[in-house]
Amino acid sequence: MARFDPATLSPREVYGVLIDVIVPRPIAWTLTVDRDGRQNLAPFSFFNGISARPPLVSIAVGRRPDGRRKDTAENAIATEELVVHLVDGARAEAMNATSADLPPGESEVALTGLATVPSERVAPPRLAEAPVAMECRLVDAIASPGGAPTDLLIARVLLFHVADAAVRAERPGARVEALDPIGRLGGDGYCRLGRLFGMERPS
């Protein structure tokens, strides 16, 4: 079995191994506003749920090559509010377009023509057609140890929005097959749901 020692690899090589072996990764399509109310929308695939009580999600936002924070982290830290969306197959191209590096204050929402609706508990609006939106308040922002250029955002979910067509009948939640979520793979790779199967957990 091949061995890859992070101590002997460049940061870019370590990143390449990580994105190849931690797959598929969900995508946090994150909408924030700055102090002037200007919208920013960007996707991040170092993202996951980390707690149910309280409901917490984490998003790792890499910094710019010069060490400056990206707009998502800058806005979330300044306002302590963000809305995290799931990306479905129908909006994959729009999501990809919002990964462009636009000048601060220039809105990816306007660039893509995506419709928004007001959120209920935070200032950033939510995308009208995303299958899932989570209105969140920032709990903490942690700079990666060792001076690595990443900000880890920890956010508490204040309210979940799930598309009516995907809502579970038997309990609060969503039917994953109805969400049609896409995931991130290595490089330019993405995936959609394939064969699903279940296993009963041991008692």
C-alpha positions in Angstrom: 0.0 0.0 0.0 1.3 3.4 -1.0 2.3 5.8 1.8 2.1 9.6 1.7 3.8 11.4 4.5 2.5 15.0 4.9 5.8 16.0 6.4 7.5 15.3 3.1 4.9 16.8 0.8 4.2 20.4 -0.3 1.0 22.0 1.0 -0.4 21.7 -2.6 0.4 17.9 -2.6 -1.2 17.4 0.8 -4.3 19.2 -0.5 -4.3 16.9 -3.5 -4.3 13.8 -1.4 -7.0 15.1 1.0 -9.4 16.0 -1.8 -8.8 12.6 -3.5 -9.4 10.5 -0.4 -12.1 12.4 1.6 -14.9 11.8 -0.9 -17.6 12.6 -1.7 -17.7 16.0 0.2 -20.9 17.9 0.6 -20.8 21.5 -0.6 -21.7 24.5 1.6 -23.0 27.1 -0.8 -22.7 30.0 1.6 -24.4 33.4 1.3 -23.2 36.2 3.5 -23.5 40.0 3.4 -20.9 42.6 4.4 -21.6 45.5 6.8 -22.9 47.5 3.9 -25.4 44.8 3.0 -23.5 43.7 -0.2 -24.1 40.0 -0.9 -21.4 37.3 -1.4 -22.1 33.7 -2.5 -19.4 31.0 -2.6 -19.1 27.2 -2.4 -16.9 25.3 0.0 -16.5 21.5 0.2 -14.5 21.2 3.4 -17.9 21.3 5.2 -19.9 19.1 7.5 -22.4 18.8 10.3 -20.6 18.4 13.6 -23.2 18.4 16.3 -27.0 18.1 16.8 -27.3 19.6 20.2 -26.8 22.4 19.5 -27.0 22.0 15.7 -23.6 23.1 14.4 -21.9 23.0 11.0 -18.3 23.7 10.1 -16.9 25.3 7.0 -13.2 25.6 6.2 -12.6 28.7 4.1 -9.1 28.9 2.6 -7.4 32.3 2.5 -6.2 34.2 -0.5 -2.6 33.6 -1.7 -1.5 36.8 0.1 -3.0 35.6 3.4 -6.1 37.9 3.3 -9.4 36.3 4.3 -11.9 35.5 1.5 -15.2 37.5 1.5 -17.2 34.7 3.0 -15.0 34.5 6.1 -14.6 38.2 6.3 -18.4 38.8 6.2 -19.3 36.0 8.5 -16.8 37.1 11.2 -17.9 40.8 10.8 -21.7 40.1 11.0 -21.8 36.7 12.6 -24.5 35.6 10.2 -24.6 33.3 7.1 -26.9 31.1 5.2 -25.6 27.6 4.1 -27.3 25.9 1.1 -27.1 22.4 -0.4 -26.4 22.3 -4.1 -28.6 20.2 -6.3 -27.9 19.0 -9.9 -30.1 21.7 -11.4 -27.9 24.4 -9.9 -24.5 22.8 -10.4 -23.4 25.2 -13.1 -24.6 28.3 -11.2 -22.7 27.0 -8.1 -19.5 26.6 -10.2 -19.9 30.1 -11.5 -20.0 31.5 -8.0 -16.5 30.0 -7.3 -15.0 32.8 -9.4 -12.7 35.2 -7.6 -14.6 38.5 -7.9 -13.5 41.8 -6.4 -14.8 42.4 -2.9 -18.3 43.8 -2.9 -19.2 42.4 -6.3 -22.1 40.0 -5.9 -22.0 36.4 -7.3 -25.8 36.4 -6.8 -26.1 39.2 -9.3 -23.6 37.5 -11.6 -25.6 34.3 -11.8 -29.1 35.9 -11.7 -30.1 33.6 -8.8 -33.3 34.6 -7.0 -33.3 35.2 -3.3 -35.9 35.5 -0.6 -35.6 37.1 2.8 -34.4 34.9 5.7 -36.4 34.9 8.9 -33.7 35.0 11.5 -30.5 36.4 9.9 -29.8 39.4 7.5 -28.4 37.4 4.6 -31.2 36.3 2.3 -31.5 32.7 1.1 -31.5 31.3 -2.4 -35.1 30.8 -3.4 -34.6 27.5 -5.4 -32.0 25.7 -3.3 -33.4 22.5 -1.9 -32.0 23.1 1.6 -31.1 26.4 3.3 -29.8 26.7 6.8 -29.9 30.1 8.5 -26.9 30.2 10.8 -25.2 32.4 13.4 -21.4 32.2 13.7 -20.2 30.6 17.0 -16.5 30.7 16.4 -13.8 31.3 13.8 -10.5 29.5 14.2 -7.4 30.2 12.2 -5.7 26.9 11.3 -2.7 26.2 13.6 0.8 26.7 12.4 -0.1 29.7 10.3 -1.9 27.6 7.6 -4.1 29.9 5.4 -7.5 28.6 6.4 -10.4 30.0 8.6 -12.6 27.3 10.2 -16.1 28.7 10.7 -18.3 27.1 13.3 -21.9 28.1 12.9 -25.2 27.3 14.8 -28.2 26.5 12.7 -31.1 28.7 13.7 -33.6 27.5 11.1 -33.7 24.8 8.4 -35.6 25.3 5.2 -36.3 22.1 3.1 -38.0 22.0 -0.3 -41.6 20.7 0.1 -41.0 18.0 -2.4 -38.2 16.6 -0.3 -39.7 16.6 3.1 -40.0 13.3 4.9 -43.5 12.2 5.8 -42.6 10.2 8.9 -40.3 12.7 10.8 -38.7 16.1 10.4 -36.0 15.9 7.7 -35.5 15.4 4.0 -35.5 12.5 1.6 -32.0 12.6 0.2 -32.9 11.2 -3.2 -35.4 14.1 -3.7 -32.7 16.7 -2.8 -30.5 15.5 -5.7 -27.4 16.7 -3.9 -24.1 17.0 -5.7 -20.8 16.2 -4.0 -17.2 17.3 -4.6 -14.4 14.9 -5.6 -10.8 15.6 -6.4 -9.8 18.2 -9.0 -12.7 19.2 -11.2 -14.7 16.1 -10.3 -18.3 16.2 -8.9 -20.8 13.4 -8.3 -24.5 12.8 -7.8 -26.2 10.1 -5.9 -25.7 6.6 -7.3 -26.9 3.3 -5.8 -28.3 3.7 -2.3 -28.3 0.9 0.3 -29.1 0.6 4.0 -27.7 -1.4 6.9 -29.3 -1.9 10.3 -27.0 -0.7 13.1 -26.2 -3.3 15.7 -28.0 -3.0 19.0 
